[in-house]
Amino acid sequence: MSSDRQPPTRDRFRFFERLRVRWSEIDAQQIVFNGHYLTYFDTAVGGYWRALALPYAPTMQSLQGDLFVRKSTLEYLNAARYDELIDIGVRTDRVGTTSMTMACGVFRGDECLVHGELVYVFADAVTRVPKPVPEPLRDLLLSFERGELMTDARLGSWSELGADAQRIRQTVFVEEQKIPAEMEWDAADESCTHAVAYNRLGRPLATGRLLEHVPGVAKIGRMAVLSPMRGSRVGRQVLDALMQAGRAQGYREVLLHAQLSAEGFYTRSGFQRRGPVFEEAGIAHVEMVRTL
């Protein structure tokens, strides 16, 4: 199928979600079944919200509404095949009074295979009566497409940031990882430098702290990112802010105790493993270090 309208190019999109075509997604013609491209779009839109630093459900609740799909359109130019890597581009194309349009494109390399639009209506979550798109959401979407940052990492004391840091740590460590509360809270919080990352709606998303380990060496700990934001850059933003604080305070080296599941994250940030695996609060950890 062809069209007089030119397909979008990769440079039209700031955000991409990479997917791999699964066996269950191909049809008798050995290509991706046409209906699965809408699933690809929807999966990528979920990643787009993460790139906006917006945990979807609590964000919509705070905005007193929700987004409902009004129309979906697809144009097929070529087909993806089993086990291929494809990139799904998403961008906000238009924000109207009560609706917004997202443009999507499926790319194999630079080739656009499928493109289309998703039209959403912002409405009351119960009655589904349309409502004006909230100005904070409108501004945030357009700011992202202009290339602006979606999160801000703030440094401060426990008296300044403790309430928000505590909520994140309670959710991640005590409720999710089942670490006993008496092991999570200690007197060091009062003297640490804390970092909390916020989105542009003021919601705290991630936290960590910095304290002296021995003279000249700082220790980063209590790194926690709310689950909807994992895989985004918000954790790296907190880590970078704490390392910057360590440099400003004159430390030459920083260490941390990384959960094994997070070792790759810290390795990508320049940390190296030192010593054997050990258990802390019932979870396997490894010590990691890097110079400042």
GUSEVEX-38033 format. One line per 10 residues: number of its first residue (from 1); for each residue x negated, y, z of N, C-alpha, C, O. Coordinates in steps of 0.1 Angstrom, whole numbers, plus 5000, padded with zeros to 4 digits. Each point is the difference from the previous one (the first is absolute). Layout:
BEGIN
NUM) X/Y/Z/X/Y/Z/X/Y/Z/X/Y/Z  ...
END
This chain:
BEGIN
1) 4992/4988/5000/5008/5012/5000/4991/5012/5000/4990/5001/5007  5013/5009/4985/4992/5012/4999/5009/5013/5003/5012/4999/4999  4982/5012/5003/5007/5012/5003/4992/5012/4994/4988/4999/4998  5019/5012/4998/4994/5012/4995/4992/5007/5012/4991/5007/4997  5013/4990/5015/4994/5006/5011/4987/4993/5003/4999/4988/5001  4990/5020/5002/4987/4994/5002/5000/4994/5014/5005/5006/5010  4989/4982/4992/4999/4994/5013/4990/5008/5009/4991/5007/4994  5011/4992/5019/4991/5008/5009/4986/4994/5000/4998/4988/4997  4992/5020/5005/4986/4996/5002/4996/5000/5014/5007/5006/5009  4983/4987/4994/4996/4998/5014/4998/5013/5008/5002/5001/5011
11) 4992/5009/4981/4997/5013/5007/5013/5008/5005/4998/5010/5006  5014/4985/4990/5012/5006/5005/5003/4996/5014/5009/5006/5006  4984/4984/4999/5004/4995/5014/4988/5002/5009/4988/4997/4997  5015/5008/5015/4991/5001/5011/4999/4987/5008/4989/4996/5005  5022/4996/4995/5001/4988/5009/5001/4988/4991/5008/5000/4991  4985/4989/5013/5002/4987/4994/5000/4989/5010/4993/5001/5010  5015/4989/4988/5000/4988/5008/4996/4989/4991/5006/4997/4990  4983/4996/5014/4995/4989/4992/5007/4987/5004/5001/4996/5012  5004/4996/4978/5006/4987/5002/4994/4990/4991/4994/5003/4990  5008/4984/5014/4996/4989/4991/5013/4992/4996/5008/4997/5009
21) 4993/5001/4979/5012/4992/4995/5000/4986/5005/4990/4993/4999  5021/5003/5008/5001/4987/5006/5007/4990/4990/5007/5004/4991  4990/4983/5011/5006/4990/4992/5015/5001/5000/5007/4998/4989  4999/5005/5022/5015/5000/5001/5006/5012/4992/5012/5001/4999  4980/5008/4996/5005/5012/4994/5000/4999/4984/5005/5009/4994  4990/4980/5001/5000/4999/4985/5011/4991/4996/5006/4992/5008  4998/5010/4979/5012/4992/4995/4996/4990/4990/4988/4997/4999  5021/4998/4993/4997/4989/4991/4992/5005/4988/4993/4992/4993  5006/5021/5005/4991/5006/4990/4986/5002/5005/4991/5006/4993  5006/4990/5020/4987/5002/5006/4996/5014/5002/4988/5004/5001
31) 5022/5005/5000/4998/5014/5004/5009/5003/5012/5009/4993/5003  4988/5019/5003/5008/5004/5012/5014/5002/4996/5003/5007/4990  5006/4986/5017/5015/5002/4998/5003/5014/5002/4996/5007/5009  5013/4999/4982/5002/5014/4999/5005/5006/5013/4996/5011/5004  5012/4981/5004/5006/5006/5012/4990/5002/5011/5002/5008/5009  4986/4985/4990/4990/5001/5011/4993/5014/5000/4995/5004/5010  5006/5003/4978/4994/5013/5000/5006/5010/5010/4994/5009/5005  5019/4989/4997/5007/5009/5010/4994/4996/5014/4999/5009/5009  4999/4979/4994/4993/4996/5012/4987/5006/5002/4996/5005/5010  4996/4995/4979/4987/5006/5000/5002/5015/5003/4992/5006/5009
41) 5017/5001/4985/5003/5014/5003/5003/5002/5015/4994/5009/5006  5014/4983/4999/5005/5001/5014/4988/4998/5010/4999/5007/5010  4993/4983/4986/4988/4997/5009/4991/5012/5000/4994/5004/5010  5004/5002/4978/4991/5011/4999/5005/5012/5007/4993/5008/5006  5020/4994/4994/5006/5011/5007/4998/4999/5015/4998/5010/5007  5002/4978/4998/4997/4998/5014/4986/5004/5003/4997/5006/5010  4993/4991/4981/4987/5005/5001/4999/5015/4999/4991/5006/5007  5017/5000/4985/5000/5014/4998/5004/5007/5013/4994/5010/5004  5016/4985/5003/5004/5005/5013/4988/4999/5010/4998/5009/5008  4995/4980/4991/4988/4999/5009/4989/5010/4997/4994/5006/5009
51) 5004/4997/4978/4991/5010/4996/5004/5014/5004/4992/5009/5003  5021/4993/4998/5006/5013/5006/4999/5000/5015/5003/5011/5006  4992/4978/5000/4999/4999/5015/5013/5001/5006/5002/5006/5011  5008/4988/4983/5014/5000/5005/5005/4986/5003/5004/4993/4991  4996/5003/5022/5006/4987/5003/5015/5002/4996/5007/5008/5006  4998/4983/4985/5012/5003/4993/5012/5001/5010/5007/5010/5001  4996/4979/5007/5012/5000/5008/5000/5011/5010/5010/5007/5001  4980/4995/5008/5001/5011/5009/5000/5014/4994/5006/5009/5005  4988/4992/4983/5001/5013/4993/5014/5003/4996/5005/5011/5002  5002/4980/4992/5013/5002/4996/5010/5003/5012/5009/5008/4999
61) 4988/4985/5011/5008/5002/5012/4998/5014/5005/5010/5006/5004  4978/4999/4996/4997/5014/5005/5006/5010/4991/5004/5011/5004  4997/4986/4983/5006/5009/4990/5015/4999/4999/5007/5007/4993  4999/4983/5015/5015/4998/5001/5006/4997/4987/5010/5006/4996  4984/4985/4997/5005/4995/4987/4992/4988/4995/4992/4994/5007  5010/5003/4980/4993/4989/4994/5001/5002/4985/5008/5008/4995  4983/4985/4998/5000/5001/4985/5006/4987/4994/4997/4989/5004  5012/5013/4987/5007/4989/4993/4998/5002/4985/5001/5011/4994  4996/4977/5000/4998/5000/4985/5013/5003/4993/5010/4993/5002  4989/5017/4989/5012/5003/4992/4999/4995/4986/5009/4995/4994
71) 4978/5005/5001/4998/4995/4986/4986/4995/4998/4991/5006/5006  5008/4984/4986/4986/4994/4997/5000/4999/4985/5009/4995/4994  4980/5009/5000/4998/4998/4985/4986/4994/4998/4990/5003/5007  5009/4989/4983/4988/4993/4996/4998/5001/4985/5010/4998/4993  4978/5003/5003/4997/4999/4986/4988/4991/4998/4989/5002/5007  5013/4987/4985/4990/4990/4999/4991/5002/4988/5006/5001/4989  4981/5000/5012/4991/5002/4989/4992/4988/4997/4997/4996/4989  4999/4997/5022/4992/4987/4999/5003/4992/5012/5008/5004/5009  4985/4985/4993/5003/4991/5011/4988/4997/5008/4989/4998/4994  5012/5000/5019/4990/4995/5008/5001/4985/5001/5011/4994/4998
81) 4977/4999/5005/5000/4986/5000/4995/4995/5013/4995/5007/5008  5006/4980/4994/4997/4994/5013/4985/5003/5004/4991/4999/4992  5007/5004/5020/4987/5002/5007/4993/5013/4996/4989/5003/5004  5018/5005/4988/4994/5013/4996/5001/5010/5012/5010/5000/5007  4981/5009/4994/5001/5011/5009/5006/5012/4993/4996/5004/4989  5014/5001/5017/5008/5012/4994/5000/5011/5011/5001/4997/5012  4999/5015/4983/5001/5012/5009/5013/5006/4998/5004/5003/4988  5004/5000/5022/5013/5006/5000/4998/5014/5004/4998/5003/5012  5004/5007/4979/4999/5014/5003/5014/5005/5005/5010/4996/4994  4990/5013/5015/5012/5006/5005/4997/5015/5002/4990/5004/5005
91) 5020/5004/4991/4999/5014/5003/5014/5006/5002/5010/4995/4994  4991/5016/5014/5012/5007/5001/5001/5009/4988/4992/5010/4998  5018/4988/4994/5002/5008/4987/5008/5012/5002/4998/5011/4994  5012/4988/5015/5010/5011/5002/5007/4998/5013/5003/4989/5004  4999/5022/5003/5008/5000/5012/5011/5011/4998/4998/5012/4999  5014/4982/5000/5012/5009/4998/5006/5004/5014/4994/5000/5010  5019/5003/4989/5007/5004/5012/5003/4989/5009/4996/5000/5012  5009/4989/4983/5003/4988/5009/4993/4988/4994/5001/4989/5006  4992/5012/4983/4993/4988/4995/4986/5002/4996/4995/5012/5000  4997/4977/4998/4986/5001/4996/4998/4989/4990/5005/4989/5001
101) 4986/5014/4990/4996/4991/4989/4986/4996/5001/4991/5009/5001  5006/4978/5000/4987/4995/5000/4997/4993/4986/5007/4992/4996  4982/5012/4998/4995/4994/4988/4990/4989/5004/4992/5001/5009  5009/4987/4984/4992/4989/5002/4994/4995/4987/5006/5001/4990  4982/4993/5011/4994/4994/4988/4992/4988/5004/4993/5000/5010  5007/4989/4982/4993/4988/5003/4988/5000/4990/5002/5001/4987  4986/4999/5018/4988/5001/4991/4991/4987/5002/4998/4995/5010  4997/5001/4978/4990/4990/4999/4988/5007/4995/4999/5003/4988  4992/5000/5021/4989/5010/4996/5006/5013/4997/5008/5006/5008  4989/5000/4980/5006/5012/4996/5013/4999/4992/5006/5010/4996
111) 4998/4977/5001/5012/4998/4992/5012/5000/5008/5001/4993/5010  5009/5015/4986/5013/5000/5007/5008/4989/4994/5003/5000/4988  5001/4991/5021/5009/4988/4995/5015/5003/5002/5007/4997/4991  4996/5010/5020/5014/5003/5002/5001/5013/5008/4991/5003/5008  5019/5005/4989/5001/5012/5008/5015/5003/5002/5009/4994/4993  4994/5014/5016/5014/5003/5003/5002/5010/5011/4990/5006/5005  5022/4995/5000/5004/5010/5010/5009/4994/5011/5007/4991/4997  4991/5013/5015/5009/4997/5011/5006/5013/5005/4993/5009/5005  5020/4992/4995/5007/5011/5005/5006/4997/5013/5008/4991/5001  4988/5016/5010/5005/4998/5013/5009/5012/5004/4998/5011/4996
121) 5013/4986/5012/5008/5010/5006/4998/5000/5015/5000/4989/5006  4997/5023/5000/4999/5001/5015/5014/5001/5005/5008/5009/4996  4996/4982/5014/5013/5000/5005/5001/4996/5014/4990/4995/5006  5021/5007/5000/5002/4995/5014/4999/4985/5000/5005/4993/4992  4987/5002/5018/4997/4986/5000/5012/4991/5002/5000/4988/4996  5011/5017/5011/5012/4992/5002/5011/5002/4990/5004/4991/4994  4999/5022/5003/5011/5003/4991/4995/5000/4986/5008/4998/4990  4979/5003/5007/4994/5001/4987/5005/5012/4992/5000/5000/4988  5005/5010/5019/5004/5013/4994/4987/5008/4997/4992/5002/5009  5006/5003/4979/4988/5007/4997/4998/5012/5008/5009/5007/5004
131) 4978/4996/5000/4996/5011/5007/4988/5007/4993/4993/4994/4992  5005/5019/5011/4988/5006/4994/4987/4994/5004/4999/4996/5012  4992/5002/4979/4987/4995/5003/4994/5009/5011/4998/5012/4997  4998/4983/5014/4994/5009/5011/4987/5008/4994/4992/4994/4993  5007/5018/5011/4989/5008/4995/4987/4995/5004/4990/5000/4992  5008/4994/5020/4987/4995/5004/4996/4988/4991/4988/4999/4996  5022/4993/5000/4997/4989/4991/4997/5005/4986/4991/4995/4993  5017/5014/5002/4997/5006/4987/4986/5006/4999/4992/4997/4991  5004/5011/5019/4987/5006/5001/4989/4990/5000/4990/5001/4994  5012/4988/5014/4990/4990/5001/4998/4992/4987/4988/4998/4996
141) 5022/4999/4997/4999/4993/4987/4993/5008/4990/4991/4995/4993  5012/5018/5006/4994/5008/4990/4985/5003/5004/4992/5002/4992  5006/4999/5021/4986/5003/5005/4991/4988/4996/4989/5002/4996  5016/4986/5006/4992/4988/4996/4997/5000/4986/4988/4997/4996  5022/5006/4995/4997/5001/4986/4990/5011/4996/4994/4999/4989  5005/5011/5019/4990/5010/4998/4986/4996/5004/4990/5008/4998  5009/4981/5009/4987/4995/5004/4996/5003/5014/4989/4999/5004  5021/5006/5004/4997/5004/5014/4999/4988/5009/5006/4989/4997  4987/5013/5014/4999/4989/5010/5013/4998/5008/5007/5010/5002  4996/4978/5001/5012/4997/5007/4999/4998/5015/5010/5000/5007
151) 4978/4999/4998/4997/4998/5014/4990/5010/5005/4992/5005/4993  5008/4996/5020/4990/5009/5007/4996/4994/5013/5008/4997/5009  4979/5001/4993/4994/4993/5012/4996/5011/5009/4992/5009/4997  5014/4991/5015/4996/5011/5010/4992/4993/5011/5003/4989/5005  4987/5019/5000/4992/4996/5011/5004/5008/5012/5004/5012/5000  4996/4981/5012/5004/5007/5012/4998/4992/5012/4996/4988/5000  5008/5017/5012/4999/4993/5012/5013/4992/5002/5009/5000/4993  4991/4992/5018/5011/4992/5004/5012/5009/5003/5012/4996/4997  4986/5015/5009/5011/5009/5004/5006/5006/4987/5012/5003/5000  4980/4998/4989/5005/5006/4988/5007/4989/4991/5010/5003/4994
161) 4984/4985/5005/5004/4990/4990/5005/4987/5007/5005/4991/4993  4994/5008/5020/5003/4988/5007/5014/4994/4998/5001/4988/4998  5009/5021/5002/5013/4995/4999/5002/4993/4986/5006/4989/5000  4989/5016/4989/5002/4994/4987/4990/4988/4999/5005/4990/4995  4983/5011/5010/4991/4988/5000/5006/4989/5008/4998/4988/4996  5008/5015/5015/5005/4989/5008/5011/4993/4994/5001/4988/5001  5008/5019/4992/5011/4993/4993/4995/4991/4989/5005/4989/4998  4985/5015/4994/4994/4992/4990/4994/4987/5006/5002/4989/4995  4990/5013/5015/4993/4989/5006/5010/4990/5007/4998/4988/5000  5012/5018/5006/5010/4991/5006/5007/4991/4990/5002/4988/5002
171) 5001/5018/4986/5006/4993/4989/4991/4989/4995/5004/4988/4998  4984/5016/4999/4990/4991/4993/4995/4989/5009/5000/4988/4998  4994/5017/5014/4993/4991/5008/5009/4992/5010/4999/4988/5001  5009/5019/5006/5008/4994/5010/5012/4992/4994/5002/4988/5004  5006/5018/4987/5012/4994/4995/4997/4990/4988/5005/4989/5000  4986/5015/4991/4997/4992/4988/4990/4989/5004/5002/4988/4996  4987/5016/5010/4989/4990/5002/5001/4993/5014/4992/4992/5003  5017/5013/5005/5003/4993/5013/4988/5001/5009/4998/4992/5009  4994/5019/4990/4990/5002/5010/5006/5005/5013/5008/5010/4999  4989/4985/5012/5006/5005/5013/4998/5015/5002/4989/5005/4997
181) 5021/5001/5007/5000/5015/5001/4988/5004/5010/4994/5010/4998  5004/4982/5012/4990/5004/5010/4986/5000/4994/4990/5006/5005  5008/4986/4984/4987/5000/4993/4999/5012/4990/4989/5003/4996  5022/5002/5000/5000/5010/4989/4996/5014/5006/4993/5008/4994  5012/4995/5018/4999/5014/5005/4988/5000/5010/5000/4992/5009  4992/5018/4990/4988/5001/5009/4997/5014/5003/5006/5009/4993  4986/4994/5017/4996/5014/5004/4992/5007/4989/5000/5012/5000  4994/4980/4991/4992/5007/4989/5008/5009/4991/4994/5009/4995  5019/4989/5004/5008/5008/4991/4999/5015/5004/5000/5008/4991  4999/4995/5022/4999/5014/5004/4988/5007/4996/5000/5012/4998
191) 4989/4981/4999/4988/5007/4997/4995/4998/4985/4990/5005/4996  5018/4987/4997/4997/4997/4986/5003/5011/4990/5008/5009/5004  4986/4991/4985/5005/5008/4988/5010/4991/4993/4996/4989/4996  5016/5016/5002/5011/4992/4993/5002/5006/4986/4998/5012/4998  5006/4979/4993/5005/5004/4987/5013/4994/4997/5003/4989/5003  5006/5020/4991/5013/4995/4996/5003/5005/4986/4998/5012/4998  5006/4980/4993/5004/5004/4987/5015/5002/4999/5008/4991/5004  4996/5020/4990/5014/5003/4999/5004/5002/4985/4991/5004/4992  5021/4992/5004/5005/5003/4987/5005/5014/4999/5000/5007/5010  5005/4998/4979/5004/5013/4998/5014/5004/5006/5004/5011/5000
201) 5002/4978/5005/5012/5002/5008/4997/5000/5015/5010/5001/5008  4978/4998/4996/4996/5001/5014/5000/4986/5007/4999/5000/5012  5003/4989/4981/5001/4987/5006/4986/4995/5002/4992/4999/4991  5004/4997/5022/4987/4993/5002/4999/4986/4994/5010/4993/5002  4979/5004/4991/4999/4987/4993/4989/4991/5005/5001/4988/4999  4988/5018/5005/4988/4993/5004/4992/5007/5010/5001/5012/5002  4991/4981/5006/4992/5006/5010/4987/4992/5003/4999/4989/4995  4993/5017/5012/4987/4994/5004/4994/5009/5011/5004/5012/5002  4985/4984/5004/4993/5008/5010/4985/4998/4999/4995/4990/4995  4998/5020/5010/4985/5000/5000/4995/5003/5014/5005/5009/5007
211) 4985/4983/4998/4994/5003/5013/4986/4996/5000/4995/4993/4990  4997/5011/5020/4986/4996/5000/4999/4986/5005/5006/4995/5010  4985/4997/4983/4997/4987/5003/4987/5000/5009/5001/4995/5012  4989/5009/4982/4987/5003/5008/4995/5013/4994/5005/5004/4989  4986/5003/5017/4995/5013/4994/4995/4998/4986/4992/4991/4997  5013/5017/4994/4997/5000/4986/5009/4991/4992/4999/5001/4987  5009/4991/5019/5009/4990/4993/5014/5002/5005/5003/5000/5011  5006/5002/4979/5014/5002/5003/5007/4987/4997/4995/4991/4993  5017/5007/5013/5008/4989/4997/5014/5004/4996/5006/5009/5006  4999/4986/4982/5013/5002/4996/5009/4988/5004/4996/4989/4998
221) 5016/5014/5007/5009/4990/5004/5014/5004/4999/5003/5011/4996  5006/4979/5007/5014/5002/5000/5005/5005/4987/5010/5008/4999  4984/4987/4990/5004/5004/4986/5013/4992/4997/5001/4988/5001  5010/5020/4996/5013/4994/4998/5007/5007/4989/5000/5013/5000  5006/4980/4991/5008/5006/4989/5013/4993/5000/5001/4987/5000  5010/5021/4999/5013/4994/5000/5002/4991/4987/4994/5003/4990  5013/4986/5012/5000/4989/4989/5004/5005/4986/4994/4996/4991  5016/5013/5008/5004/5005/4986/4988/5007/4993/5001/5001/4988  4990/5004/5020/4989/5009/4994/4987/4992/4997/4991/5006/4995  5009/4981/5009/4988/4993/4998/4997/4997/4985/5010/4997/4993
231) 4978/5005/5003/4997/4999/4986/5000/5014/4993/4995/5001/4989  5009/5009/5018/4998/5014/4995/4987/5005/5006/4992/4993/5005  5005/5020/4993/4988/5006/5004/5000/5006/5014/4991/5006/5004  5021/4992/5003/5001/5008/5012/4991/4995/5011/4995/5007/5008  5002/4979/4992/4991/4995/5010/4986/5005/4997/4992/5004/5010  5004/4997/4977/4987/5005/4997/4998/5015/5004/4990/5004/5004  5021/5003/4995/5000/5014/5003/4997/5002/5015/4993/5009/5004  5014/4983/5005/4997/5000/5014/4986/4996/5003/4993/5007/5008  5002/4983/4986/4986/4995/5002/4990/5011/4996/4991/5003/5007  5011/5003/4981/4991/5011/4996/5000/5012/5009/4990/5006/5003
241) 5022/4997/5002/5001/5012/5010/4992/4996/5013/4994/5009/5005  5007/4979/4999/4993/4996/5013/4985/5000/4997/4992/5004/5009  5003/4991/4980/4986/5000/4997/4995/5015/4998/4989/5003/5005  5019/5005/4989/4996/5014/4999/4999/5007/5014/4991/5007/5003  5018/4989/5006/4999/5005/5014/4987/4995/5007/4994/5007/5007  5003/4980/4990/4988/4994/5006/4987/5008/4995/4991/5002/5008  5009/5001/4979/4988/5008/4995/4999/5013/5007/4990/5005/5004  5022/5002/4997/5000/5013/5006/4996/5000/5015/4995/5010/5005  5007/4978/5002/4996/4999/5014/4986/4995/5001/4995/4998/5011  4998/5000/4978/4986/4997/5000/4996/4985/5001/4989/4996/5003
251) 5021/4995/4995/4997/4986/5000/4993/4996/4987/5002/5005/4989  4989/4985/5012/4992/4996/4988/5006/4987/4995/4997/4996/4988  5011/4996/5020/5005/4988/4996/5014/4998/5006/5003/5006/5010  5005/4986/4983/5014/4997/5005/5002/4985/4999/4996/4994/4990  5010/5000/5020/5004/4986/5000/5015/4999/5003/5006/5009/5005  4999/4979/4991/5014/4997/5003/5001/4985/5001/4992/4992/4995  5019/5003/5011/5004/4986/5001/5011/4998/4991/5012/5004/5003  4986/4990/4985/5010/4999/4990/5007/4986/5001/4993/4990/5001  5020/5010/4998/5007/4988/4999/4996/4994/4986/4998/5007/4990  5000/4979/5010/4995/4994/4988/5009/5003/4988/4995/5002/4988
261) 5018/5000/5014/5009/5003/4988/4997/5014/4995/5004/5003/4989  4989/5006/5018/4997/5013/4996/4985/5002/4996/4996/5011/4997  4996/4978/5003/4986/5001/4997/4998/5006/4986/4991/5008/4999  5017/4988/4991/4998/5005/4987/5002/5015/4999/4993/5007/4993  5017/4998/5015/5002/5015/5000/4988/5007/5005/4996/5010/4994  4998/4986/5017/4988/5007/5005/4988/4998/4991/4992/5009/4999  5007/4979/4995/4989/4998/4991/5000/5010/4988/4990/5006/4996  5022/4996/4999/5002/5010/4989/4997/5014/5005/4997/5009/4992  5003/4993/5021/4997/5014/5006/4985/5001/5004/4997/5010/5006  4995/4980/4990/4986/5001/5003/4995/4993/5012/4988/5002/5004
271) 5021/4991/5004/4996/4993/5012/4994/4986/4996/5003/4994/4990  4988/5002/5019/4994/4986/4998/5002/4992/5013/5000/5005/5011  5003/4982/4987/5002/4991/5011/4987/4998/5008/4989/4999/4994  5012/5001/5019/4989/4997/5008/5004/4990/5011/5008/5003/5008  4985/4985/4992/5003/4990/5011/5011/4991/4996/5007/5001/4989  4996/4989/5020/5010/4990/4997/5014/5005/5003/5002/5010/5005  5008/4982/4990/5014/5002/5003/5002/4998/5015/4995/4990/5006  5014/5018/5000/5003/4999/5014/5015/5003/5002/5006/5005/4991  4999/4991/5020/5014/5002/5003/5003/5012/5009/4993/5001/5010  5016/5007/4986/5004/5012/5008/5015/5001/5001/5006/5001/4989
281) 5000/4999/5022/5014/5000/5002/5007/4989/4992/5011/5001/4995  4982/4987/5004/5006/4989/4994/4999/5000/4985/5006/4992/4993  4987/5018/5001/4999/5001/4985/4985/5000/4997/4991/5006/5006  5006/4987/4983/4986/4999/4995/4995/5013/4995/5007/5007/4992  4981/4998/5012/4994/5012/4997/4986/4998/4995/4994/4990/5003  5000/5020/4991/4986/5001/4997/4995/5014/5002/5007/5009/4997  4981/4993/5008/4994/5013/5002/4995/5005/4987/4994/4992/4992  5009/5020/5004/4995/5006/4988/4994/5014/5003/5004/5007/5009  4986/4997/4983/4993/5012/5003/4997/5007/4986/4999/4994/4990  4999/5019/5012/4994/5008/4988/4994/5013/5006/5004/5005/5011
291) 4986/5000/4981/4994/5012/5004/5009/5012/4997/5008/4999/4990  4990/5012/5017/5007/5012/4997/4991/5011/4994/5004/5011/4997
END
